[in-house]
Amino acid sequence: MNIFFYRTNWAFLLYMLYDTNWEQTLYCFVSEKEVPLYFKQNGIKYYVFRQNEFHDSLIHRIYGRCIDELNYWKFIKNIRAIRYKHCYGDDDSVLSKPFIDNDFCVVEDGLANYTPWNIEYLQSIGLIGHGCKYKTMGFDPIIKKVLLSGAFQLPDEMIKKAILIDVRKKWQEKSSDEQKKIMSVFQTNEEELASYNSDYVLLTQNFDAYNLHSEESEFTRYAKILKNYPYGRVLIKPHPASSFDYSKNFPNYCIVRKGLPFELLELYNNYKVLISINSTAAFTVPGDKRIDLYDMDGKLQKTFKTWPGHRIDARKISSLVPRVQKKTITIKQVLQNQYYLLLRKLIWHIQ
């Protein structure tokens, strides 16, 4: 039995391209809003961790959280009882931590899987890792398999672990019915994907959610960048975690609706120029294109020409990865860290 731990739609898509029997998998989500409608309509098995988080009163929220935690422990017990299972997906969630072993296959999250130095830093300041020494994103020695698109050259730590997927080739190998099923998971179809046609695409990122040193806001940063391209002719693909209203702030541009992996759009469009700061999506689908990379202040830093089979070294864009600052310690964070410590000792069994 396969079990998939959800983190992003991109990893979700990559797994479905890899596993021909993806509809037989048990999917694990943190929140109900992450569950595709297609799963509910077609009886695909899934588990949701936070089922009782939406309550108006504090008492009901606390009670609901306690119920969720109790169900979480039951979930772990039930999954561990399954003798023949293979786990895939995110290795840095409270859902997947109890099942980390040498059979766990990490699925690509993004640039993080190609930049071990950045992961080491982010864990050192507590932004990821849940306080564990275990190296996330597939870099820990216990992990033997990592499913990757090969967006960048493989770091040394990944060479023996990597299972490489050519996104375009895998999609072409799917039957028309299989393609339609996958598109249905993301509530889209060929017509909608093809409608997002343009020569230029801006791939935004959710930098305003982090403690970064930049004089630019999400609006001013991308307004600066867009001035370098034909007015109104750039397709804007918002970052899935961003709450910024691009339709309101850039009314003369076409905005891709949320929930669509950019990789699906690329399969149905011939984009010539991809514009970003350090988005992995600019590199994941093989093709002839130009990639313009900017810094946090909206200044052009690097331009790459890519073609099928060509991969750049992620270290070439390492200077464009913003240096996240450690957050001020709060009472909530202290309590959360104690909670993670308890989980590490009792049910995660990883350091």
C-alpha positions as CSV (number, residue, x, y, z in Angstrom):
1,M,0.0,0.0,0.0
2,N,1.3,3.5,-0.9
3,I,0.8,6.5,1.4
4,F,1.4,10.0,0.2
5,F,2.0,13.0,2.5
6,Y,0.9,16.2,0.9
7,R,2.8,19.5,1.0
8,T,2.4,21.2,-2.4
9,N,0.5,20.7,-5.6
10,W,3.7,20.4,-7.5
11,A,4.8,17.3,-5.4
12,F,1.3,16.0,-5.8
13,L,1.5,16.2,-9.6
14,L,5.0,14.7,-9.7
15,Y,3.8,11.7,-7.7
16,M,0.8,11.1,-9.9
17,L,3.1,11.2,-13.0
18,Y,5.4,8.6,-11.3
19,D,2.8,6.2,-9.9
20,T,0.5,4.7,-12.5
21,N,-1.8,3.4,-9.6
22,W,-2.0,6.8,-7.8
23,E,-5.8,6.4,-7.3
24,Q,-5.1,3.4,-5.0
25,T,-2.9,5.5,-2.7
26,L,-3.9,6.7,0.8
27,Y,-3.3,10.5,0.8
28,C,-2.6,12.5,4.0
29,F,-3.5,16.2,4.4
30,V,-3.0,18.6,7.2
31,S,-6.2,20.6,6.3
32,E,-9.5,19.7,4.7
33,K,-9.1,22.6,2.2
34,E,-6.2,20.7,0.7
35,V,-8.3,17.7,-0.3
36,P,-9.3,17.8,-4.0
37,L,-13.0,17.6,-4.9
38,Y,-12.1,14.8,-7.3
39,F,-11.0,12.6,-4.3
40,K,-14.3,13.2,-2.5
41,Q,-16.4,12.4,-5.7
42,N,-14.4,9.3,-6.6
43,G,-13.9,7.6,-3.3
44,I,-10.1,8.0,-3.2
45,K,-8.9,7.3,0.4
46,Y,-7.5,10.2,2.4
47,Y,-6.9,11.3,6.0
48,V,-7.1,14.9,7.3
49,F,-5.3,15.9,10.4
50,R,-6.9,19.2,11.3
51,Q,-10.6,18.4,11.1
52,N,-11.8,20.6,13.9
53,E,-9.9,23.8,13.5
54,F,-12.8,26.0,12.3
55,H,-14.7,27.1,15.4
56,D,-15.8,30.6,16.6
57,S,-15.2,30.1,20.3
58,L,-11.9,29.5,21.9
59,I,-13.2,26.6,24.0
60,H,-14.5,24.8,21.0
61,R,-11.2,25.3,19.2
62,I,-9.3,23.9,22.1
63,Y,-11.6,20.9,22.4
64,G,-11.5,20.4,18.6
65,R,-7.6,20.5,18.7
66,C,-7.6,17.8,21.4
67,I,-9.9,15.6,19.3
68,D,-7.6,16.0,16.3
69,E,-4.5,15.1,18.4
70,L,-6.2,12.0,19.7
71,N,-7.2,11.0,16.2
72,Y,-3.6,11.7,15.1
73,W,-2.2,9.2,17.6
74,K,-4.8,6.6,16.4
75,F,-3.9,7.3,12.8
76,I,-0.2,6.6,13.5
77,K,-1.1,3.3,15.3
78,N,-3.3,2.2,12.4
79,I,-0.7,3.0,9.7
80,R,2.1,1.3,11.6
81,A,-0.1,-1.8,11.7
82,I,0.0,-2.0,7.9
83,R,2.7,-4.5,7.2
84,Y,3.5,-3.7,3.5
85,K,3.5,0.0,3.0
86,H,5.5,2.5,1.0
87,C,5.5,6.2,2.1
88,Y,6.0,9.1,-0.3
89,G,6.0,12.9,-0.2
90,D,6.9,15.5,2.4
91,D,9.3,14.5,5.1
92,D,8.9,17.6,7.2
93,S,5.4,17.4,8.5
94,V,4.0,16.1,11.8
95,L,2.1,13.6,9.7
96,S,5.1,12.0,8.0
97,K,7.7,12.2,10.8
98,P,6.5,8.9,12.5
99,F,7.1,7.0,9.3
100,I,10.6,8.2,8.3
101,D,12.7,5.2,7.6
102,N,15.0,4.0,4.8
103,D,12.0,3.0,2.6
104,F,10.5,6.5,2.7
105,C,10.6,8.3,-0.7
106,V,10.8,12.0,-0.4
107,V,9.1,13.9,-3.3
108,E,10.5,17.2,-4.7
109,D,9.3,20.3,-3.0
110,G,11.3,22.8,-5.0
111,L,14.7,24.5,-5.0
112,A,15.1,23.2,-1.4
113,N,15.9,19.7,-2.6
114,Y,18.9,21.0,-4.6
115,T,20.4,23.4,-2.0
116,P,21.6,21.4,1.1
117,W,23.4,24.5,2.5
118,N,20.1,26.5,2.6
119,I,18.3,23.6,4.3
120,E,21.0,23.4,6.9
121,Y,20.6,27.1,7.6
122,L,16.8,27.1,7.8
123,Q,16.9,24.2,10.2
124,S,19.5,26.0,12.3
125,I,17.1,28.9,12.9
126,G,14.1,26.6,13.5
127,L,12.1,27.6,10.4
128,I,11.8,24.0,9.3
129,G,12.6,20.6,10.9
130,H,10.4,20.7,14.0
131,G,13.5,20.8,16.2
132,C,14.9,17.5,14.8
133,K,18.5,16.9,13.8
134,Y,17.1,14.8,10.9
135,K,18.0,16.6,7.7
136,T,14.8,17.4,5.8
137,M,14.1,17.5,2.0
138,G,15.7,14.1,1.6
139,F,19.2,15.0,2.7
140,D,19.4,12.8,5.7
141,P,21.4,9.6,5.3
142,I,18.4,7.5,6.4
143,I,16.6,8.5,3.2
144,K,17.6,6.3,0.2
145,K,15.1,7.5,-2.4
146,V,14.1,11.0,-3.6
147,L,11.7,11.6,-6.5
148,L,13.0,14.6,-8.5
149,S,12.2,16.4,-11.7
150,G,15.9,17.2,-12.3
151,A,15.2,20.9,-12.4
152,F,18.8,21.5,-11.4
153,Q,22.0,19.5,-11.4
154,L,22.0,17.1,-8.5
155,P,24.0,18.0,-5.4
156,D,26.4,15.2,-4.3
157,E,24.0,14.1,-1.5
158,M,21.3,13.3,-4.0
159,I,23.2,11.5,-6.8
160,K,22.7,8.0,-5.4
161,K,19.2,8.7,-4.1
162,A,17.6,10.4,-7.1
163,I,14.7,8.9,-9.1
164,L,14.5,11.4,-12.0
165,I,11.2,12.2,-13.8
166,D,11.1,13.9,-17.1
167,V,7.7,15.8,-16.6
168,R,7.0,16.3,-20.3
169,K,7.9,12.7,-21.3
170,K,5.9,11.2,-18.5
171,W,2.8,13.3,-19.4
172,Q,3.1,12.2,-23.0
173,E,3.2,8.6,-22.0
174,K,-0.2,8.9,-20.2
175,S,-3.3,8.0,-22.1
176,S,-5.9,10.7,-22.8
177,D,-8.1,9.4,-20.0
178,E,-5.2,9.3,-17.5
179,Q,-4.4,12.9,-18.4
180,K,-8.0,14.0,-17.9
181,K,-8.1,12.3,-14.5
182,I,-5.0,14.2,-13.3
183,M,-6.4,17.5,-14.7
184,S,-9.6,16.8,-12.8
185,V,-7.7,16.6,-9.6
186,F,-6.7,20.2,-10.1
187,Q,-10.2,21.1,-11.4
188,T,-9.0,22.0,-14.9
189,N,-9.0,20.8,-18.5
190,E,-7.1,21.3,-21.7
191,E,-9.1,24.3,-22.7
192,E,-8.4,26.2,-19.5
193,L,-4.7,25.3,-19.5
194,A,-4.3,26.4,-23.2
195,S,-6.1,29.7,-22.5
196,Y,-3.2,30.9,-20.3
197,N,-1.2,31.5,-23.5
198,S,1.6,34.2,-23.5
199,D,5.2,34.7,-24.4
200,Y,6.0,36.0,-20.9
201,V,5.2,34.5,-17.5
202,L,6.0,36.0,-14.1
203,L,6.3,33.4,-11.4
204,T,5.8,35.2,-8.1
205,Q,6.8,34.1,-4.6
206,N,5.5,34.5,-1.1
207,F,8.4,36.5,0.4
208,D,6.3,38.9,2.4
209,A,5.4,36.0,4.7
210,Y,9.0,35.8,5.9
211,N,11.4,38.1,7.9
212,L,13.5,39.4,5.0
213,H,15.7,42.4,4.5
214,S,14.1,44.2,1.5
215,E,12.9,47.7,0.9
216,E,10.4,46.4,-1.6
217,S,6.9,45.0,-0.9
218,E,5.3,42.3,-3.0
219,F,3.6,45.0,-5.1
220,T,6.5,47.3,-5.6
221,R,8.9,44.5,-6.3
222,Y,6.8,43.0,-9.1
223,A,5.7,46.3,-10.5
224,K,9.4,47.1,-11.0
225,I,10.1,43.8,-12.7
226,L,7.0,44.1,-15.0
227,K,8.2,47.4,-16.4
228,N,10.9,45.5,-18.3
229,Y,8.4,43.6,-20.4
230,P,5.5,44.6,-22.8
231,Y,2.8,46.2,-20.8
232,G,-0.2,43.9,-20.1
233,R,1.3,41.0,-22.0
234,V,2.9,39.1,-19.1
235,L,1.0,36.2,-17.6
236,I,1.2,36.3,-13.8
237,K,1.3,33.0,-11.9
238,P,0.8,33.7,-8.2
239,H,2.6,31.6,-5.6
240,P,0.1,29.2,-4.1
241,A,0.8,30.4,-0.5
242,S,0.5,34.1,-1.3
243,S,-2.6,36.0,-0.1
244,F,-1.7,39.1,-2.2
245,D,-4.5,40.1,-4.6
246,Y,-2.8,40.3,-8.0
247,S,-6.0,40.8,-9.9
248,K,-6.7,43.9,-7.9
249,N,-3.2,45.3,-8.0
250,F,-2.4,44.4,-11.6
251,P,-5.8,44.7,-13.3
252,N,-4.4,44.9,-16.9
253,Y,-2.6,41.5,-16.6
254,C,-3.9,38.0,-16.9
255,I,-3.7,36.2,-13.6
256,V,-3.6,32.4,-13.3
257,R,-6.2,31.1,-10.9
258,K,-4.8,29.5,-7.7
259,G,-4.4,25.8,-7.4
260,L,-3.0,25.1,-10.9
261,P,0.6,23.8,-10.9
262,F,2.6,25.8,-13.3
263,E,4.1,22.6,-14.8
264,L,0.6,21.7,-16.1
265,L,0.4,25.1,-17.8
266,E,3.8,24.5,-19.4
267,L,2.7,21.3,-21.0
268,Y,0.0,23.1,-23.0
269,N,1.8,26.3,-23.8
270,N,5.0,27.4,-25.4
271,Y,6.3,30.0,-23.0
272,K,9.4,31.8,-24.3
273,V,10.4,33.9,-21.3
274,L,10.0,32.9,-17.6
275,I,10.5,35.7,-15.0
276,S,11.2,35.0,-11.4
277,I,13.5,35.5,-8.4
278,N,14.3,31.9,-7.6
279,S,11.2,29.8,-8.4
280,T,11.9,26.2,-9.1
281,A,8.9,26.1,-11.5
282,A,10.9,28.0,-14.0
283,F,13.2,25.0,-14.4
284,T,11.1,21.9,-13.8
285,V,9.7,21.2,-17.4
286,P,12.3,20.7,-20.1
287,G,12.0,23.1,-23.0
288,D,13.6,25.9,-25.1
289,K,13.1,29.0,-23.1
290,R,14.8,32.0,-21.5
291,I,14.7,32.5,-17.7
292,D,15.2,36.0,-16.3
293,L,16.0,36.0,-12.6
294,Y,15.8,39.1,-10.4
295,D,16.8,40.0,-6.8
296,M,14.5,41.0,-4.0
297,D,14.8,44.6,-5.0
298,G,13.5,44.0,-8.6
299,K,16.9,44.2,-10.3
300,L,17.8,41.8,-13.1
301,Q,20.7,39.6,-11.9
302,K,20.9,36.5,-14.2
303,T,19.6,35.2,-17.5
304,F,19.7,31.6,-18.5
305,K,18.9,29.9,-21.8
306,T,17.6,26.3,-21.3
307,W,16.8,23.4,-23.5
308,P,15.8,19.7,-23.0
309,G,18.4,17.8,-21.1
310,H,20.2,21.0,-19.9
311,R,20.4,21.6,-16.2
312,I,22.1,24.4,-14.3
313,D,23.9,24.2,-11.0
314,A,21.6,25.5,-8.2
315,R,24.7,27.2,-6.7
316,K,24.6,29.7,-9.6
317,I,21.4,31.1,-8.2
318,S,22.2,30.7,-4.6
319,S,22.9,34.4,-4.2
320,L,19.2,35.0,-5.1
321,V,17.9,32.9,-2.3
322,P,16.8,35.4,0.4
323,R,18.4,35.1,3.8
324,V,15.5,34.5,6.1
325,Q,16.0,36.0,9.6
326,K,15.3,34.1,12.8
327,K,11.9,35.1,14.3
328,T,11.5,36.5,17.7
329,I,10.7,33.8,20.2
330,T,7.1,33.9,21.4
331,I,5.2,32.0,24.1
332,K,3.4,30.2,21.3
333,Q,6.7,29.1,19.8
334,V,8.0,27.9,23.1
335,L,4.9,25.8,23.7
336,Q,5.1,24.5,20.1
337,N,8.7,23.4,20.6
338,Q,7.8,21.5,23.8
339,Y,5.0,19.8,21.8
340,Y,7.5,18.7,19.1
341,L,9.9,17.5,21.8
342,L,7.2,15.3,23.2
343,L,6.3,13.9,19.8
344,R,10.0,13.2,19.1
345,K,10.4,11.2,22.3
346,L,7.1,9.3,22.1
347,I,6.1,8.6,18.5
348,W,8.5,10.1,15.9
349,H,11.6,8.1,17.1
350,I,14.0,10.4,15.1
351,Q,16.5,12.8,16.6
